[in-house]
């Protein structure tokens, strides 16, 4: 009995000690708590400057554009990236003070002129916040920063250096086009050029997919076919067929030009799936504004379609980067050439045999 009593005393004592430690830690955390520095009002523009470059973000008519500096060409910016940068600027939280002044230790914090990133937010022509972003702390999840004209070096709970270490093309939108729900593709035309690669030549010699050595042209037009009634679709097990019936329509695709091999026919589901995949196009990277198709790239295909009464035209070029296939495209929606991933390129390089049963 005495032993059990002693165990209870020891257990209660341990609990009391842990409670005291918790209370002390809680008191200390309140004393050195996070200091929120919210920025009220709207930010109209943002500049990101390093010793070697400048990036300027500007909002116009509700959309954000990015350039390589004042007076330079403006490009549509990625809204998701802009939102993240604005959050970093507007919802600043200071965790602690690393130093009352950077002084001669500026390089230690990554705040020397050669290393720091200067971010300035504007409302109209007025600078409302300036961040001197230094390097990350040893945790890599926090950052040294100086705020406005304050000489102190603070630690913030965000990876600001990683977030703002961006060039114009990093922030630039990669979206080429995205068809809305009302802009359905109505007709489509495709030209596929011979695949002149070594693998294609070897395949043709073996008698496989010999058509890949020829230029192929084909087209489809969209047709609406009746697909039953809404009442019939909703009648279910109850057998309810009363009330007004609403005709449902289902898209089908008619081959208007192009020839399949004897005995083969178009697979409607494959065509529908393929055309659906063309509803958006995005770049993996942009070429320089004045770039031409790189040397060594050959035409792979041309594709055009009409959607929502508007014509879209694309050209795909195939080349090599090292041992890997690489693709460059042009599109009527942008004056600039761009690279695309291989899976994206495959959507614009279909042969008619790929769409057969």
N, C-alpha and C positions, 0 to 999 in steps of 0.2 A: 504493500500500500504506500509506503514511504517513497519507494522508487517511482511509482506512478505519479505521485504528488510532485516530486522533483522534476519529472519530465514535463509536466504541465507548466511549472514555474519557468523552466528554461525556454519552452516554446513561446509562452506569453512574453518573456523578456526579449526574445528574438524579434517577435512581431513589433514590440514597442520600439526597438532600435531601428528596424526598417522603416517604421512610420516616421520616426524623427528624421531619418535621412531623406525620406521623400519630402517632408515639409521644408527642410533646408534647401533641397534642390528646387522645389517649387518657388520658394522665396527668391532664390538667386536668379531663376529664369525670368521672373517678373522684373527683377531689377535690371537685367541686361536683355530684356525682351526685344522681339523684332520691331523695328520702326518702319511702319508703312509710309510710303511717299507717293500717294496717288496723284495723278496729274489730271486736273479737271479740264473740261473743254475738249473740243475736237482738234485733232492734228491734221493739218492740210498737206504738209510736206515733211520730208525727212532726208537728211544728208548723212552719208557714211563715208568718212575720210580716213585714209591711212597716209603714210609717207609717200606711197607710190600710186595711189588711185583715189577716185571719188565716184560714189554712186549716189544718184539723186532719185528720190521717190516723190511723185506728185499726184494728188488726187484731182480729177477733173470729171465733173458730172457724175459723181458717185463711183467712178472707176479709178484704179491706181495704175500709174505708168512709171516705168523705170528708165533711166538714162545713165550715161557715163559722165554726166556733169551738166552744168547749165549750158543751154544752147545746143546740146547734142541730141541726136535722134532719140525719140521716146518710143518705148515698146510697152505693150500691155504686160502688166506684172501679175504674178501668181497671187491671187487673193489670199490663199492660205498662208503663204510665206509672209505677206505684208501684215496680216492679222497677228501672226506670231511676233513680229518685230515691234508692232505697236503695243502689244501686251507687255513686252520687256520694258518699253519706255514708260508707259503710263502706270503700270502696276509695280513700281519698284519697291523692294523690301530690303532694308538695311539690317543685316544680322549682327554686325559688330564693327568696331573701329579698329582697323589694323595699325594705323599710324596717324598721328595728328598732322603730319606733313610728309609727302614723298621725299622732298629735298633731294639729297644726293643719292638716295636709295631708289630713285624712280625706276631704274632698270630691274631692280629686284622684284618690283610689282608689275613689270611689263608696261609701265606708264611713261617710259622715255619716248621722245619724239619718233624714234625709228620703229617702235613696237606698238604703241597704243592705237586704238581705233576711236575716233571722235565722232559721236553720234549726236546730231542736233535736230530737235523737233521744232516745227514752226506752226503757229496759227496765223494765217495770213503772212505778213512779212516779219512777224515778231517771233524771236526764238524763245520758246517757253521751257525748254529743258535741254541741257547739254550733258552728255555722259562721256567721260574719258575712260574707255574700257581697257583694262589691263589684262594680264594673263589669268588663267584659272588657278585656283588654290590647289593644294596637294590632293584634295578630294575629287577634283575635276568636275564637281557639281556646283561649285561656288566660284565667285569671281571677284577680283579686285577692281574697284571703280572709284573715280572721283566725280562728284556731282556739281554741275554748274561751276561757280567760282570758288567753291569750298576746297581748301588745300588738303583736307583730311582724306585718307585712303580708307574706304569702307569695303566690307565684305558683303556681297549680295548673294542671295540663294538662287542664283540662276547662272546658266552657262552663257553669259553674254558674249564672250569672245568667240565662242563657237557659232552663236546665232548671227553675229554681225560680221563675221569674217567671210563676206560674200562679194562676188563681183556682179556686174550687171546681168550677165547671162544666167547666173545662179538664181536670180530673183525673177527673171523674165518668164512669162507664161509659156508653157510648152504646148498649149492647146492650139491646134490649127483650125479645127471647126468641130462643132457639136450640134447635131440636128435636133431640134425640138420635137415634141410629140406631134405637132401639126405639120412638120416638114418631112413627110414620108417620101422615100425615093419612088419615083414614078417610072423612070426608064433608065437603063444603064447600058453603057457601051464599053467594050474592053478590047484592047489589042495587046497580045503577049508576043514578045520577040524571042527569037531563038536563044536558048541557053548555050553560050559558047564555052562554058567552063570545061575543064578536063574531065570531071565526073560525068557531065552530060554527054560528052563525046564517047566516053567508054560505054555508057548505058545504051546510046544509040547503036554502037557497033554490035552490041549483044542483042539488038532487036527489041529492046524494052523502051517504051515511051518514045518511039521514034519521032512523034509529033513535036517533041521539044526542040527539034532542029529546024522547025518551020515557024514562020509568023502566022499567028492565028487571030482572027477577028470574030467577035460574036456580040450579040446584044439581046437584052430582055426588055419586055414592057410589062408593067403591072396591070393585072386585071382583077376586078372585084367579082368574086363568085358567091352566090347565095349559099349560106351555110346553115339553114334551118331557121327556127324562130326562137325568140327569147322565152315564150311560154313553154315551148317543147323542152328547152334546156332546163327550165326551172320546175317542170311538173313533178319530177322525182317519183318516189314510190306511191305518192298519194293519188297519182293519176289525174291531177288537176290540169285540165286543158282549156278551162274557161277563160274569159276576158280577152282583151285585145292582144294580138300577136305582133311582135316587132321583128322585122327581118334582120338577121345578123349577116354580116359579110365577112368573107375570108379572102385574104389576098392570095392570088396565084400569079405565077410568072410564065409568060409566053416567050419562047425563043423566037425572035424575029429575024435573026441572021446568025450564020455559023452552022457547021455541020458536025454531027457526032459520027462515030464509027458505026458501021452497019450492025444492026441488032441492039444498039444501045439507045437509051432515052434519058431525058433529063429527070433528075430526082428533085421534085418540088421542094421537099424539106431541106435538102442541101442548099438549093438556091436561096430559099427564104432565110436560112441561117447565115449564109454568106453575106447577103445584102444587109441583113440586120447588123452584122459586124462592122459595116462601113458607116454607121451612124456617127462615129466620132473618129478623129485622127489627131494624134499627138506626136510631137517630136521627142527624140531622146537627147538631141543637142542641136544647136543652131550653127550654121556656117557663118563666116564673116559676111557683112552686108553686101559687099561687092563681089562675093565669091562666085565662081563658075563651077560647073560639074568637075570634080577632081579628075586628074589624069588617071587612066586605068579603069574608070567606071564606064560601063556600057549600058544602053537602054535595056531595061528588062520588061517594062510594060507601060501602057497608057490606059487610064480609066477615066471615064466621065459619067456623070449622072445628073438628072434633074430632080430636085426636091423642093417642094414648096414654091414652085415656079422659078427657081433659081438654078443656074448651071454651075456645077463644080467640075474642075478638071485637075487631074493629078498625073505626074510622070514619075516613074520609079527607075532608079539607076542602081546597078549592082557592081560592086568592086571587092577588093580585098584589103583588110588591115591585118598585116601579119599573115597568119594562116586561116583567119576567120573571114567568112563572108560579111560584107558590110553594105549598107544601103543608104542612098541619098534620094530625097524626093523634092519635087516642086509641087505647088498647089496654087490654084487661082485665088485662094483666100489670103495669100501672103506673097510679098515680092521677094522673100528670102528663101534660100535653099536650107534644108534641114536634114539631119540624120534620123533614121527610124530604127527601132529594134527589129530583129528578124521576124518575130511573131507578127508585128504590125505590117511589115513588108509582105508577108505571105498572104495577107488579106487582099492586097492590090495586085497580086501576081497569080491569079487563078486561071488555069486552062479549063476549057469546056469539059474535058474528060474528068476533071476533078469534081464536076457537078453532075455526073451521070450515075445512074443506078448500077 
